[in-house]
Amino acid sequence: MDKVDQAIEKANQGLSRVAIERRGQKLALRGSFPKKPGEGRGNKQRQIALGIFANPDGVKVAKSIAQRLESDLNMDRFKWSDWENGRAAAGQKTAADWAKEFGKIKAATVKETSFQANYDEPLRSLPKKPLTEEMLVAHIISRGAANTWTRKNDCMVFKQLAKFAGKSVDFSTIKGSYKPKPISPDDLPSDEEIEAIWQSITTPGWRWIYGMLATYGLRPHEVFKIVDTKGISTPNGKISVMDDSKTGRRDVLPQPDKWREKFNLTVSNWSYTGSEPGSCTDFEPT
């Protein structure tokens, strides 16, 4: 039994009325479905072709579809028109269609911050054209210069997408080389310059965010991923960043410690009251 068959067997354990089956290189669903119009009453065993390639990622998509199909059956809302005419065959799917399916799988298997940073925008950029190597190469070249992070990331994302769709691509001639520019100590602002910038910020909420970034070395999104801001006012000032941040959960200490007081960071003065990092008006004095 290969990896695909193992994935199918595992996926089927969570299904009750529908089973995923492998038909050559593609996947299908088998179950007892209402007869089609003109065939009489009752149910009949049938297969529904999905047009999805038989690979581990495809099995994940197939399971999601199977769960929706079971829901339709359980709620007595199954219609053949929804399951025959509403699903394009694999050969009819556009790059945008494949990207949408792949994006759903990828978003469930990587951290949200990683998906947003690496996958979301490139996948949404794909056109409603056939998914071919030639189209992807032209699209990648049009989106960014060679030897840039954008070019390297696009090649990575679209190669994964092509594999998901059962296609082989070669981006070696356009990928180029990219290495982040090394940070030199001369490029870093001095403590005095950091403090001067903090002083120039007039909005209290932005001041607090800037102070947290500078004092704790946080990434911008991590300001909203702090487990408990009460740690800021403890003797050592240690705080913890949540599991769903880019590098996972970790403890952070203030460096330098004097900025906790200078930048007015203690929770006795400020706390975040919003659910999304959309506006600094979500910060209120406490």
C-alpha positions as CSV (number, residue, x, y, z in Angstrom):
1,M,0.0,0.0,0.0
2,D,1.6,3.3,-1.1
3,K,1.2,6.7,0.6
4,V,-1.8,7.7,-1.4
5,D,-3.7,4.5,-0.5
6,Q,-2.7,5.0,3.1
7,A,-4.1,8.5,3.1
8,I,-7.3,7.4,1.5
9,E,-7.8,4.6,4.1
10,K,-7.2,7.1,6.9
11,A,-9.5,9.7,5.4
12,N,-12.3,7.2,4.9
13,Q,-12.2,6.3,8.6
14,G,-13.8,9.7,9.3
15,L,-16.6,9.3,6.7
16,S,-19.9,7.4,7.1
17,R,-21.9,7.6,3.9
18,V,-19.3,8.3,1.3
19,A,-15.9,6.7,0.5
20,I,-13.0,8.1,-1.4
21,E,-11.7,5.8,-4.1
22,R,-8.8,5.9,-6.5
23,R,-9.5,5.6,-10.2
24,G,-6.1,5.5,-11.9
25,Q,-4.5,8.9,-11.4
26,K,-7.7,10.5,-10.2
27,L,-10.0,10.4,-7.2
28,A,-13.7,9.8,-6.9
29,L,-16.4,9.4,-4.3
30,R,-18.6,6.3,-4.0
31,G,-21.8,6.1,-2.1
32,S,-25.5,5.4,-2.2
33,F,-27.1,8.4,-3.8
34,P,-30.7,9.3,-4.8
35,K,-31.4,8.2,-8.4
36,K,-31.2,10.7,-11.1
37,P,-34.3,12.3,-12.6
38,G,-36.1,9.8,-14.8
39,E,-34.6,6.7,-13.1
40,G,-37.3,6.2,-10.5
41,R,-37.3,6.4,-6.7
42,G,-34.8,5.2,-4.1
43,N,-31.0,5.2,-4.1
44,K,-28.3,3.7,-6.2
45,Q,-24.6,3.0,-5.7
46,R,-22.6,5.4,-7.8
47,Q,-19.3,7.1,-8.2
48,I,-18.8,10.9,-8.5
49,A,-15.6,11.8,-10.3
50,L,-13.8,14.7,-8.7
51,G,-11.1,15.5,-11.3
52,I,-8.6,15.6,-8.5
53,F,-5.2,13.9,-8.8
54,A,-4.5,11.0,-6.6
55,N,-1.8,12.4,-4.3
56,P,-1.7,13.1,-0.5
57,D,-2.8,16.7,-0.9
58,G,-5.6,15.6,-3.3
59,V,-6.9,13.2,-0.7
60,K,-7.3,16.1,1.7
61,V,-9.3,18.0,-0.8
62,A,-11.4,14.9,-1.6
63,K,-12.2,14.4,2.1
64,S,-13.4,18.0,2.4
65,I,-15.7,17.5,-0.6
66,A,-16.9,14.2,0.8
67,Q,-17.8,15.8,4.1
68,R,-19.9,18.4,2.3
69,L,-21.5,15.7,0.2
70,E,-22.4,13.7,3.4
71,S,-23.9,16.9,4.8
72,D,-26.1,17.3,1.7
73,L,-27.2,13.7,2.0
74,N,-27.9,14.0,5.8
75,M,-29.9,17.2,5.3
76,D,-31.9,15.8,2.4
77,R,-30.6,18.6,0.1
78,F,-28.6,16.5,-2.3
79,K,-29.2,17.5,-6.0
80,W,-27.5,15.9,-8.9
81,S,-27.2,19.3,-10.6
82,D,-25.0,20.5,-7.8
83,W,-22.6,17.5,-8.1
84,E,-22.5,16.9,-11.8
85,N,-22.7,20.3,-13.5
86,G,-21.2,22.4,-10.7
87,R,-17.8,20.7,-10.8
88,A,-15.4,21.3,-13.7
89,A,-13.3,18.3,-14.9
90,A,-9.6,18.6,-14.2
91,G,-8.9,19.5,-17.8
92,Q,-11.3,22.4,-17.6
93,K,-10.0,23.9,-14.3
94,T,-8.1,27.2,-14.6
95,A,-5.0,28.1,-12.7
96,A,-7.2,30.2,-10.4
97,D,-9.4,27.2,-9.7
98,W,-6.4,25.0,-8.8
99,A,-5.0,27.8,-6.7
100,K,-8.2,28.1,-4.7
101,E,-8.2,24.4,-4.0
102,F,-4.6,24.3,-3.1
103,G,-4.8,27.4,-0.9
104,K,-7.5,25.8,1.2
105,I,-5.2,22.8,1.9
106,K,-2.1,24.9,2.5
107,A,-3.9,27.2,4.9
108,A,-4.8,24.2,7.0
109,T,-1.3,22.8,7.1
110,V,0.9,25.9,7.8
111,K,0.7,28.7,10.4
112,E,-1.6,31.5,9.4
113,T,1.3,34.0,9.4
114,S,3.3,31.8,7.0
115,F,0.3,31.4,4.7
116,Q,-0.3,35.1,4.6
117,A,3.4,35.9,4.1
118,N,4.2,33.3,1.5
119,Y,1.2,31.8,-0.2
120,D,-2.0,34.0,-0.1
121,E,-1.1,36.8,-2.5
122,P,0.8,34.7,-5.1
123,L,-2.1,32.2,-5.3
124,R,-4.7,34.9,-5.6
125,S,-2.7,36.5,-8.5
126,L,-3.2,33.6,-10.9
127,P,-5.4,34.2,-13.9
128,K,-8.3,32.1,-15.2
129,K,-6.2,30.4,-17.8
130,P,-5.1,26.8,-18.2
131,L,-2.4,25.8,-15.7
132,T,0.7,25.1,-17.8
133,E,4.4,25.5,-17.2
134,E,4.6,28.2,-19.9
135,M,1.8,30.2,-18.3
136,L,3.4,29.9,-14.8
137,V,6.9,30.9,-16.2
138,A,5.5,34.0,-17.9
139,H,3.4,34.9,-14.8
140,I,6.4,34.6,-12.4
141,I,8.6,36.7,-14.7
142,S,5.9,39.4,-14.9
143,R,5.6,39.6,-11.1
144,G,9.2,40.4,-10.0
145,A,12.8,40.9,-11.0
146,A,15.3,38.1,-11.0
147,N,17.3,37.4,-7.8
148,T,14.6,38.8,-5.5
149,W,12.7,37.3,-2.7
150,T,9.5,37.6,-4.7
151,R,10.9,35.6,-7.6
152,K,12.2,32.9,-5.3
153,N,9.0,32.7,-3.3
154,D,6.8,32.6,-6.4
155,C,8.9,29.7,-7.8
156,M,8.4,27.8,-4.5
157,V,4.7,28.4,-4.3
158,F,3.8,27.7,-7.9
159,K,6.0,24.5,-8.0
160,Q,4.0,23.2,-5.1
161,L,0.8,24.2,-6.9
162,A,1.8,22.4,-10.1
163,K,2.6,19.2,-8.1
164,F,-0.8,19.4,-6.4
165,A,-2.4,19.6,-9.9
166,G,-0.3,16.6,-11.1
167,K,1.9,18.7,-13.4
168,S,5.7,18.8,-13.7
169,V,7.4,22.1,-14.0
170,D,11.0,23.4,-14.1
171,F,11.7,26.9,-12.8
172,S,15.5,26.5,-12.5
173,T,16.3,28.9,-15.4
174,I,14.2,31.7,-13.9
175,K,14.5,31.1,-10.1
176,G,17.9,33.0,-9.9
177,S,19.6,33.4,-6.6
178,Y,18.5,35.4,-3.6
179,K,20.1,35.9,-0.2
180,P,18.9,38.3,2.4
181,K,21.2,41.3,2.8
182,P,23.4,40.7,5.9
183,I,22.8,43.2,8.7
184,S,25.7,45.3,9.7
185,P,26.0,46.9,13.1
186,D,26.5,50.1,11.3
187,D,22.9,49.8,9.8
188,L,21.3,49.7,13.3
189,P,20.1,52.9,14.9
190,S,21.6,53.9,18.2
191,D,19.6,53.8,21.5
192,E,19.4,57.6,21.3
193,E,18.0,57.5,17.8
194,I,15.4,54.9,18.9
195,E,14.4,57.0,21.8
196,A,14.1,60.1,19.7
197,I,11.8,58.3,17.2
198,W,9.6,57.1,20.1
199,Q,9.4,60.7,21.4
200,S,8.3,61.9,18.0
201,I,5.2,59.6,17.9
202,T,2.2,61.5,19.1
203,T,-0.5,58.7,19.1
204,P,-0.3,56.8,22.4
205,G,-1.2,53.4,20.9
206,W,1.4,53.7,18.2
207,R,3.9,54.7,20.9
208,W,3.2,51.6,22.9
209,I,3.5,49.4,19.8
210,Y,6.8,51.0,18.8
211,G,8.1,50.7,22.4
212,M,7.3,47.0,22.5
213,L,9.0,46.3,19.1
214,A,12.1,48.1,20.2
215,T,12.3,46.8,23.8
216,Y,11.4,43.1,23.1
217,G,12.6,42.8,19.5
218,L,9.2,41.6,18.4
219,R,7.9,41.2,14.9
220,P,5.0,43.6,14.2
221,H,2.3,40.9,14.3
222,E,3.7,39.5,17.5
223,V,2.6,42.6,19.5
224,F,-0.9,41.1,19.2
225,K,0.3,37.6,20.0
226,I,1.4,38.2,23.6
227,V,0.1,35.6,26.0
228,D,-0.2,37.9,29.0
229,T,0.9,41.5,29.0
230,K,1.1,41.4,32.8
231,G,4.6,40.0,32.4
232,I,5.8,43.4,31.4
233,S,5.4,44.8,34.9
234,T,7.1,41.8,36.7
235,P,10.6,42.1,38.1
236,N,12.3,40.7,35.0
237,G,9.7,41.9,32.5
238,K,9.5,38.5,30.8
239,I,6.6,38.0,28.3
240,S,5.6,35.0,26.1
241,V,4.6,35.0,22.5
242,M,1.7,32.7,21.4
243,D,2.1,29.4,19.5
244,D,0.7,30.8,16.3
245,S,3.3,33.4,15.8
246,K,5.9,32.9,13.0
247,T,8.5,31.1,15.1
248,G,6.1,29.6,17.6
249,R,5.8,30.2,21.3
250,R,8.8,31.7,23.0
251,D,9.7,33.8,26.1
252,V,11.2,37.2,25.6
253,L,13.0,39.6,28.0
254,P,13.3,43.4,27.6
255,Q,16.6,44.6,26.1
256,P,17.4,47.1,27.5
257,D,15.3,46.8,30.6
258,K,15.3,50.6,31.1
259,W,12.9,51.0,28.1
260,R,10.1,49.4,30.0
261,E,9.7,52.4,32.1
262,K,11.0,55.0,29.6
263,F,8.5,53.8,26.9
264,N,5.6,53.5,29.4
265,L,5.0,49.8,28.6
266,T,3.6,48.4,31.8
267,V,0.1,47.1,31.7
268,S,-0.9,49.5,34.5
269,N,-0.8,52.1,31.8
270,W,-1.8,50.3,28.5
271,S,-3.5,47.1,27.5
272,Y,-4.8,45.8,24.1
273,T,-8.6,45.4,24.1
274,G,-9.2,44.5,20.4
275,S,-9.4,41.2,18.7
276,E,-7.6,42.2,15.5
277,P,-4.4,44.3,15.0
278,G,-6.3,46.7,12.8
279,S,-6.1,49.9,14.7
280,C,-4.2,51.4,17.5
281,T,-7.4,52.8,18.9
282,D,-7.9,49.3,20.3
283,F,-5.3,50.3,23.0
284,E,-6.8,51.8,26.1
285,P,-5.4,53.1,29.4
286,T,-6.2,50.8,32.3
